[in-house]
Amino acid sequence: TAFFPVIMLRSGLVVVGLAFFVGRSKEGVTKGYATSSKSDGDSGSATWPESGVDSKSGGVSGSATWPKSGGDGGSAAWSKYGGKGGSATWPQSGGDGGFSAWPKEPEIVNDYEAKGQLIKLDATMQAYKIGSGSKMVVWGHDIFGLTGEKSDNGRTKEWADFLAENGYNVLIPDWYRGNNLPGGTFGPDTFAWSASVSNWTKIESDWTNVILPYLQEGSPSSIGVIGTCWGSFPVVHLSMFDTISAGVSMHPSHPALMPTAGEDEAEVLGLIQAPQLFLVEGEAVDSVKTGGLSEEVLGDKLTVVEFPDMTHGWTVRGNLEEPDVARDVLKAKQLVLDFFETYLN
């Protein structure tokens, strides 16, 4: 399990962030998907029937709805690793000498040939670009980054190509500016390194001075942001700007990153203006789950869909040879398309 980057675009762009989430396997679960609250579409539930998904709100007999969501409070916690008092904690797991470690991302091999191209946004920031048009989406990558030695082992670029094939102009900035995960894998330096790159002041500066101006050259009609794992950190922050029309976080990790950045999760969530979609795994922390802190703060701005059979990182690094993973990756893609269709014009 792990958490990572988010990518964002400005006006007319979509910001997607991967987040760290935990799904429930009790009420509201249908074919492996847990929906937020009730299954009738009322008082905060999102329903995803077996027969397909309709991106319009208020759909009937098998259509997806983007309902209101309410919930009781709940702070971020690494519940699987024994965090006390509901606060986010770094478990003593998986590292040499007992150092604090992140839940590990699955590491896979991927021979996919990306269809886009790497461009330079400035002297030290590269980006992957694919697609055309005024509906823009900015992606927040996971902890492995865009230019790291294991970046292409996952399916981040494949996701970007998929969104481009469905009509979106997609940009994946290198949020780390080449300062990638030390050694390309989790180790004793991971925690300190993650704190250095999870810096909202630097991210905001890159957005305002580099990324947004680049997007504006294409006259965006709307901008969405989407991120996975670490990528949810930029997604939720960027979603405070009125240039962002929608934000998506898949297995988001921002609840664990914010304390190390000296931030209060509730305060950051309270600044969000754009509608949000959280796709969370079964081991996600409480704050991103149904009835958690995120729903309490965001209310009807947030839709939560839980995937109780999935582990962290499944959308971009899960093993597609496993039927459950292949099923839920397809489901996640449909949910993202429906969400962007609803909010990106």
VENFENCOR-V695464 format. One record per residue. N is the residue number from 1. RES is the residue in three letters. SS is DSSP state (~ for helix, > for strand, _ for the rest). NEAR is the number of other ideal C-beta (glycine too) atoms within 8 Angstrom. Layout:
# VENFENCOR-V695464
{{N & RES & SS & NEAR} {N & RES & SS & NEAR}}
This chain:
# VENFENCOR-V695464
{{1 & THR & _ & 13} {2 & ALA & _ & 16} {3 & PHE & _ & 20} {4 & PHE & _ & 18} {5 & PRO & > & 20} {6 & VAL & > & 24} {7 & ILE & > & 22} {8 & MET & _ & 21} {9 & LEU & _ & 19} {10 & ARG & _ & 17} {11 & SER & _ & 11} {12 & GLY & > & 16} {13 & LEU & > & 22} {14 & VAL & > & 20} {15 & VAL & > & 25} {16 & VAL & > & 23} {17 & GLY & > & 25} {18 & LEU & _ & 25} {19 & ALA & > & 22} {20 & PHE & _ & 21} {21 & PHE & _ & 17} {22 & VAL & > & 16} {23 & GLY & _ & 16} {24 & ARG & _ & 13} {25 & SER & _ & 8} {26 & LYS & _ & 6} {27 & GLU & _ & 5} {28 & GLY & _ & 14} {29 & VAL & > & 12} {30 & THR & > & 10} {31 & LYS & _ & 5} {32 & GLY & _ & 10} {33 & TYR & > & 13} {34 & ALA & > & 15} {35 & THR & > & 15} {36 & SER & _ & 15} {37 & SER & _ & 12} {38 & LYS & _ & 9} {39 & SER & _ & 8} {40 & ASP & _ & 6} {41 & GLY & _ & 10} {42 & ASP & _ & 7} {43 & SER & _ & 8} {44 & GLY & _ & 13} {45 & SER & _ & 16} {46 & ALA & _ & 14} {47 & THR & _ & 10} {48 & TRP & _ & 11} {49 & PRO & _ & 10} {50 & GLU & _ & 5} {51 & SER & _ & 4} {52 & GLY & _ & 6} {53 & VAL & _ & 10} {54 & ASP & _ & 9} {55 & SER & _ & 9} {56 & LYS & _ & 7} {57 & SER & _ & 7} {58 & GLY & _ & 6} {59 & GLY & _ & 10} {60 & VAL & _ & 5} {61 & SER & _ & 4} {62 & GLY & _ & 9} {63 & SER & _ & 11} {64 & ALA & _ & 13} {65 & THR & _ & 11} {66 & TRP & _ & 9} {67 & PRO & _ & 14} {68 & LYS & _ & 7} {69 & SER & _ & 17} {70 & GLY & _ & 10} {71 & GLY & _ & 13} {72 & ASP & _ & 6} {73 & GLY & _ & 7} {74 & GLY & _ & 12} {75 & SER & _ & 13} {76 & ALA & _ & 15} {77 & ALA & _ & 13} {78 & TRP & _ & 13} {79 & SER & ~ & 9} {80 & LYS & ~ & 9} {81 & TYR & ~ & 9} {82 & GLY & _ & 7} {83 & GLY & _ & 12} {84 & LYS & _ & 6} {85 & GLY & _ & 4} {86 & GLY & _ & 9} {87 & SER & _ & 10} {88 & ALA & _ & 13} {89 & THR & _ & 10} {90 & TRP & _ & 10} {91 & PRO & _ & 12} {92 & GLN & _ & 8} {93 & SER & _ & 7} {94 & GLY & _ & 6} {95 & GLY & _ & 13} {96 & ASP & ~ & 6} {97 & GLY & ~ & 5} {98 & GLY & ~ & 5} {99 & PHE & _ & 9} {100 & SER & _ & 7} {101 & ALA & _ & 14} {102 & TRP & _ & 14} {103 & PRO & _ & 16} {104 & LYS & _ & 10} {105 & GLU & _ & 14} {106 & PRO & _ & 10} {107 & GLU & _ & 8} {108 & ILE & _ & 9} {109 & VAL & _ & 4} {110 & ASN & _ & 9} {111 & ASP & _ & 4} {112 & TYR & _ & 8} {113 & GLU & _ & 4} {114 & ALA & _ & 11} {115 & LYS & _ & 6} {116 & GLY & _ & 13} {117 & GLN & > & 6} {118 & LEU & > & 8} {119 & ILE & > & 8} {120 & LYS & > & 8} {121 & LEU & _ & 10} {122 & ASP & _ & 6} {123 & ALA & _ & 4} {124 & THR & _ & 5} {125 & MET & _ & 12} {126 & GLN & > & 12} {127 & ALA & > & 15} {128 & TYR & > & 14} {129 & LYS & > & 11} {130 & ILE & > & 12} {131 & GLY & _ & 13} {132 & SER & _ & 4} {133 & GLY & _ & 8} {134 & SER & _ & 10} {135 & LYS & > & 17} {136 & MET & > & 21} {137 & VAL & > & 21} {138 & VAL & > & 23} {139 & TRP & > & 19} {140 & GLY & > & 23} {141 & HIS & _ & 19} {142 & ASP & _ & 19} {143 & ILE & _ & 14} {144 & PHE & _ & 14} {145 & GLY & _ & 14} {146 & LEU & _ & 14} {147 & THR & _ & 9} {148 & GLY & _ & 11} {149 & GLU & _ & 5} {150 & LYS & _ & 11} {151 & SER & ~ & 13} {152 & ASP & ~ & 8} {153 & ASN & ~ & 10} {154 & GLY & _ & 13} {155 & ARG & _ & 10} {156 & THR & ~ & 14} {157 & LYS & ~ & 13} {158 & GLU & ~ & 10} {159 & TRP & ~ & 12} {160 & ALA & ~ & 16} {161 & ASP & ~ & 12} {162 & PHE & ~ & 9} {163 & LEU & ~ & 15} {164 & ALA & ~ & 15} {165 & GLU & ~ & 7} {166 & ASN & _ & 7} {167 & GLY & _ & 7} {168 & TYR & _ & 15} {169 & ASN & > & 15} {170 & VAL & > & 15} {171 & LEU & > & 17} {172 & ILE & > & 15} {173 & PRO & > & 16} {174 & ASP & _ & 13} {175 & TRP & _ & 16} {176 & TYR & _ & 12} {177 & ARG & _ & 8} {178 & GLY & _ & 8} {179 & ASN & _ & 7} {180 & ASN & _ & 12} {181 & LEU & _ & 13} {182 & PRO & ~ & 8} {183 & GLY & ~ & 6} {184 & GLY & ~ & 9} {185 & THR & _ & 7} {186 & PHE & _ & 10} {187 & GLY & _ & 9} {188 & PRO & _ & 7} {189 & ASP & _ & 8} {190 & THR & ~ & 13} {191 & PHE & ~ & 12} {192 & ALA & ~ & 7} {193 & TRP & ~ & 11} {194 & SER & ~ & 13} {195 & ALA & ~ & 10} {196 & SER & ~ & 8} {197 & VAL & ~ & 10} {198 & SER & _ & 11} {199 & ASN & _ & 9} {200 & TRP & ~ & 9} {201 & THR & ~ & 6} {202 & LYS & ~ & 7} {203 & ILE & ~ & 13} {204 & GLU & ~ & 9} {205 & SER & ~ & 8} {206 & ASP & ~ & 13} {207 & TRP & ~ & 13} {208 & THR & ~ & 7} {209 & ASN & ~ & 7} {210 & VAL & ~ & 12} {211 & ILE & ~ & 15} {212 & LEU & ~ & 12} {213 & PRO & ~ & 8} {214 & TYR & ~ & 10} {215 & LEU & ~ & 17} {216 & GLN & ~ & 10} {217 & GLU & _ & 6} {218 & GLY & _ & 9} {219 & SER & _ & 7} {220 & PRO & _ & 16} {221 & SER & _ & 9} {222 & SER & > & 16} {223 & ILE & > & 20} {224 & GLY & > & 22} {225 & VAL & > & 25} {226 & ILE & > & 22} {227 & GLY & > & 27} {228 & THR & > & 24} {229 & CYS & > & 21} {230 & TRP & > & 21} {231 & GLY & ~ & 23} {232 & SER & ~ & 23} {233 & PHE & ~ & 18} {234 & PRO & ~ & 19} {235 & VAL & ~ & 25} {236 & VAL & ~ & 17} {237 & HIS & ~ & 11} {238 & LEU & ~ & 16} {239 & SER & _ & 14} {240 & MET & _ & 8} {241 & PHE & _ & 8} {242 & ASP & _ & 4} {243 & THR & _ & 8} {244 & ILE & > & 18} {245 & SER & > & 13} {246 & ALA & > & 18} {247 & GLY & > & 19} {248 & VAL & > & 19} {249 & SER & > & 24} {250 & MET & > & 17} {251 & HIS & > & 20} {252 & PRO & > & 22} {253 & SER & _ & 18} {254 & HIS & ~ & 17} {255 & PRO & ~ & 15} {256 & ALA & ~ & 15} {257 & LEU & ~ & 13} {258 & MET & ~ & 14} {259 & PRO & ~ & 11} {260 & THR & ~ & 10} {261 & ALA & _ & 10} {262 & GLY & _ & 4} {263 & GLU & _ & 9} {264 & ASP & _ & 6} {265 & GLU & ~ & 14} {266 & ALA & ~ & 9} {267 & GLU & ~ & 8} {268 & VAL & ~ & 13} {269 & LEU & ~ & 12} {270 & GLY & ~ & 7} {271 & LEU & _ & 7} {272 & ILE & _ & 13} {273 & GLN & _ & 9} {274 & ALA & _ & 12} {275 & PRO & > & 13} {276 & GLN & > & 16} {277 & LEU & > & 14} {278 & PHE & > & 14} {279 & LEU & > & 15} {280 & VAL & > & 17} {281 & GLU & > & 17} {282 & GLY & _ & 13} {283 & GLU & _ & 11} {284 & ALA & _ & 17} {285 & VAL & _ & 16} {286 & ASP & ~ & 14} {287 & SER & ~ & 13} {288 & VAL & ~ & 18} {289 & LYS & _ & 16} {290 & THR & _ & 14} {291 & GLY & _ & 8} {292 & GLY & _ & 15} {293 & LEU & ~ & 14} {294 & SER & ~ & 14} {295 & GLU & ~ & 16} {296 & GLU & ~ & 12} {297 & VAL & ~ & 9} {298 & LEU & ~ & 12} {299 & GLY & ~ & 10} {300 & ASP & ~ & 9} {301 & LYS & ~ & 9} {302 & LEU & > & 13} {303 & THR & > & 13} {304 & VAL & > & 15} {305 & VAL & > & 15} {306 & GLU & > & 20} {307 & PHE & > & 17} {308 & PRO & _ & 12} {309 & ASP & _ & 9} {310 & MET & _ & 13} {311 & THR & _ & 10} {312 & HIS & _ & 14} {313 & GLY & _ & 19} {314 & TRP & ~ & 15} {315 & THR & ~ & 14} {316 & VAL & ~ & 13} {317 & ARG & ~ & 13} {318 & GLY & _ & 15} {319 & ASN & _ & 7} {320 & LEU & _ & 7} {321 & GLU & _ & 5} {322 & GLU & _ & 8} {323 & PRO & ~ & 5} {324 & ASP & ~ & 9} {325 & VAL & ~ & 13} {326 & ALA & ~ & 10} {327 & ARG & ~ & 10} {328 & ASP & ~ & 15} {329 & VAL & ~ & 12} {330 & LEU & ~ & 8} {331 & LYS & ~ & 11} {332 & ALA & ~ & 12} {333 & LYS & ~ & 10} {334 & GLN & ~ & 9} {335 & LEU & ~ & 14} {336 & VAL & ~ & 14} {337 & LEU & ~ & 11} {338 & ASP & ~ & 12} {339 & PHE & ~ & 15} {340 & PHE & ~ & 16} {341 & GLU & ~ & 8} {342 & THR & ~ & 12} {343 & TYR & ~ & 12} {344 & LEU & _ & 16} {345 & ASN & _ & 6}}
